[in-house]
Amino acid sequence: MNKSDNFLSNLGLAKKANALLTGELLFKNLAKVKLLILATDASQKTKERVYKKAHFYNLSVVEKYSSKELSNAMSLSNRMSIGITDSNFAKMLNID
């Protein structure tokens, strides 16, 4: 299994463990987030918003996968930004 498959599998596990937030819930609960994941094909406005929030809350951002890849991994549709709320999942998913 390569790093990409591993990352996406772990993202699916985080969803099943209820350890992530997406959409407006993400931005309403940023204080609980340990890691932000941003789709590579997100709009410039979304990217600016996520990076601004990440800077404010001192969070890392992973931007290596498309919204299709991220959405498929979580069995959801059209996800551009994801917040990981569990520390262990955040460590597992924080890749360089």
N, C-alpha and C positions, 0 to 999 in steps of 0.2 A: 504494500500500500504506500503510495507516495504522499508527500506532505499535503498536497491539495486535497486528495481524497480523505486524508486523516482530519484535516481542518473541517471540511464539510460534514463528515460523519459526526465529529464532536459538536458541531453546531446543531445538528439534528438531535443529538442527545441532550444538549442544553435546553432545547425547546421542550422535549419530553419531560425534562426535570423542572419545567416552569422557571428556568433561570435566565430568561431573556425578556426584553420589552421591545416593541416595534411601534412605529407610527407615532401618534400624538401621546400615547401613554409613555413612550420613551422620553419625550421632551418634558412631560409633566413630572417625571420621577427620576431626573438625572442624578439626584443626590445618591440614589441607590446603585447607580451603574458603576461597574469596575473597568469596563472596556467597551469602546465603540467600534462597530464594524460598519463600513460604508461601501456601497456598491460603486464599482469603477465607472459605471454608466449613469450615476446620479447627476442631476442637473447642477449647474454651477451654484445656483442659489442654495440648494440642499447641502452641497459640499461646504460652502461658506458658513452656513448655519451650524453644521456638525463640528467643523474645526473650531469655530468660535466657542461653542459650548465645551468642546474638549479642552481647549486652552483654559477656560474659566474654571472647570472642575478638575484640571490636571489629569486628564485621561489620555490613554494611548488610543490611536485610531488605526485599524487594519483596513487597508483599501487595496485589495488584491483580487477580488472576485466580482463578477457581474451580478446584477440583480437577479437574473435568471438562475445562476448557480446558487446564490444564497437562498432564494425563494424555494427552489427545488429541494435543497438540503433540509428545509424546515417544513416542507409540504404546505407552503403558503404561497400567495401570489403577489407579485409586484412589490417586494420589500427593498427599500433603498438604504435604510439605516436600521441598525440593530444595537441594542444595548445589552450587555451581559451583566447580570446582577450578582452572580455567584463568583467568589474569589478564585476558587479552584478551576472553574471553567474559564475564567478570564486568563489565568496563567497558562492553561492548556492551549488557548486559542491565540494568545499574543505572540505572533510570529514575526520574524524580521524579514 
